[in-house]
Amino acid sequence: MWRNTRMVVLTALCASVYAAVLIPFMIVPLIPGVAHFRPANALPVVCSFLFGPAAAWGAAMGNLIGDFFSGIGPGDLFGFVANFLYGVIPYRMWRAWRPDERLPAAPREWAFFFLTITTACLVCAVVVGFGLELLGFVPFAVLANVLVLNNLATTAVLAPLLLRVLYPRVSRARLRYTDVLGPPRPIPARTRALGIALLVTGSVLAFVAGNVVSGGWLPPEALFDLSSRGRLAIAVLPFLAMAILGVLLL
């Protein structure tokens, strides 16, 4: 995509719009100094359905731009990765389910649409929650749950509405990522099914395991009597790797 001028412009557009909506709401903290109310989190999902990889890079860069206004730190690296995955999962997961990429209409399609959004929210929260507890800032069991609720509540409401308005117009302008880059490579049905299964299962298990360990539900000796950060890494990383493998298969 970096060799295509229109995709580069779309990346910059996604980043700038995301940052522009993020910044004003930083005055509404959920966890002071760490997390704030983010209705802008619907935008990476909407842009993902429209612009594919441009949305992923735009979400990562837009989040980093927003972080400049609250103070840059080592945790922002995890935020960059989390927002990239948050922007890449919806379009990969949805095109695996619906190769024609049209928006959902039937109840079954809407169910998978919301499963796609939920999966993206879980992966984003796991990466940020794991990273910030690893750095000693905020416990996973606090931050990851706040992020999932914040992201899912705003995205589940705003994303369908924005897509209904924007998708037909972007499609007529031939600015969807398939219009710009051409149709994606075909993926065998079994590979698509395996990728979706790994992605969904890995994201759920990583989120649950992180909460169990970070919340103190397991005795220390249950995971080799390591430090709290070591136990969290052993519990979360294998399932997070499973989810990322699922993304790569799609």
N, C-alpha and C positions, 0 to 999 in steps of 0.2 A: 504493500500500500504506500510505502514511502517514496516510490518512484512515480506515483500518480498525484498530480498537482491538486486535483479536486479532493482527493482523500486527505491530503495534508491540510487543505483549507477547512474541510469538515472537522478534522481533528482540532484545529485551532478554534473553530466555532463552538464545538462541544465543550472544550476547556473553558472558554471565556464565558459562555452562558452559565455553565455549572458554577464557576467561581462567583459570577455576578449575583446569583441567587443564594449561594452559600453565605456570603459575607454579611449581608444585613441581619441574618438570623443568629449570628454569633452572640448577640446580646441576650439570647434566651438559653441559658445554660441548663443542661440536664445533669452533668457531672462537672462542676466548675473547673475550668482549665483543661478539660479533657474532651467532653462531648457536649454538643448543643443541639437544639431542635433543628432538624434538617429536612424541611419539605423539598429542598433541592434534590434529595436523593431519588426522587422519581425520575429526574432527567437522565441519568446514565442508563436506566432501564429503557426509557422511551427512545433515546438516541441509539441504544444497542439494537433495537428492532429496526431502526431506520438505516443506520450507518455502519453497523457491524464493528470491525476493528477500530475504526476512527473513534467510536464511542468509548472503547476500552482505554485507548491512550488519552482521549480527551478527559475522561473521568479521573484518571490518575494524575494528569497534569493540572486539571482544574482544582482537585482537592489540595494539591501541593501549593497552588497559588493562594487558596483560601487559608492554608496553614501559615502563610507568611504574616497574616493579619492577627494571628493568635500566638505566634512565636514558634520558630522552627526548632525541632529537637530530634533525637534519635528515633522516637516513636513514629515520626512522619514517614520513615522508610516503610514501615509496616502499613501505614495508611496508603502509601502509593501503590503497593502490591495489592492491598485489599480492594481498592477502588478500581484497579485494572481488572481484577477478577470479577468485580461487581458489574463492570461494563462488558466483559467478554462472555460471561455465562449465558445471559438471556438469548443473544442471537445464536450462539452455538447450540444451545439446548433446544430452542424453538425450531431451528431449521432441521435438526435431527428428527424432530417429531413431525413437522410439516415441511417437507422439501419445497413446496410451492410458496411457503412463507406468508401466506395470507393470514390476516388477523382472525382470532377465534370468533366463532359464531354459535356453534352448538354447545350445550352444557359441558360435554366431555372436553371440548377444546378449551373452554374457559377454566375448567378444573386444572388442566395441564398448564395453562397460562399462569395461574396463581401458584402452582407447584414450582414453575420456573422462577417466578419472582421470589418465592420463599427460599429456594435453594441458593439464589444469588445473595440474599440477605444473610443467610446462615454462614456462607463461606466468608463474606466480608467481615462479619462479626467475629468469627473464629480467628481470622488472621490478626485483626486489630487487638482482640482480647488476649490472645496468646502473646503477641508481641509486647504489649504494655505490662502484662504481669511478669514477663521475662525480664523486662527492664526495671521492675520493681515499682511501677507507678500505680496501677489500679488492678484489683483482683479480676481475673477472668469472669468469675461468677457474677460480678457486678456489671462490668463494662459490656460483655458480650450480650447479656440479656437486655440491657438498655438499648444497645445498638439494633438488635433484632426488632424489638418492639417499635422503636422510632422509625427505622427504615421500612418495615413492613406496613405499618399503619399509613404512612404517607404515600408509599409507592402503590399499594393495593387500591387506594382511592384515586390518586391522580394519574397514574400511568394509563389505565384504560381510557380515561377521558381525553387525555392529551393525544393518545394514539388515534382515537377516532377522528380527531380534528386534523392532525398532522400527516398521518400515513397516506391518505389519498392525495394530498397536495404534493408531498415529497415524491410519491410514485409518479404522478403526472409530470413532475419536473425531471424525472429520471435521475434522481440523486440518491436512491437507495444504493447500498453497497454492491448489490448484485448488478445494478444498472451501470455502475462505474467500473467495477472490477470484473464483471462477467459472472456467470453462474459458478458456484463453488464446485470443487471436485466431488463426484458422487461417493457416498459412503455406504458400504454394504449394510443391509438391515441389521444383521447380527452385531456388527460393530457399533451401530447407533444404539441398539438396545443395551449393549454392554456398557457403553459410555454413559448413558443416562442412568443406568442402575448404579454404576460406581460413583457418579457425581452426587446423586441424591443420597445414597446410603452413606457415603463418606462424609458428606456435609452434616447429616443428622448425627452420626456417631461421634464426629469430632466435637460438635456442639454439646452433646450430652456428656461425653467423657470429660471435657473441659470443666463443665459445671460440677460433675461428681467429684473430681479431684480438687478443684479450686474451692469448692464449697465445704471441703472437709468430710465428705461422706465416706471416704475410705481411710482405714488406719494407715499410718506411714509405712508399716512393713508390707502392705499389700503390693507395693511397687518398688521392691528391692531396697526399702528404707533410704531412699534418696532424699535430697532436698526438695522443697515444695516445687521449685522450678523444674528440677529434673523429673519429678513425677508428672508434672503437667506436660512436659515435652514427650515423655513416653506414652502418655494417654492420648495426646492430641495429634502429634505429627504423623503417625501411620495412617490415621483416618483422613487427615488433611491431604496427605500424599495420594490416597485413594481417590479423593474428589478431584484433585488436579489431574491425575491420570485420566479420569473420565472426561474432563475438559479437552485434553489432548486428543483423545479418541474421536471427539466430535469435530 
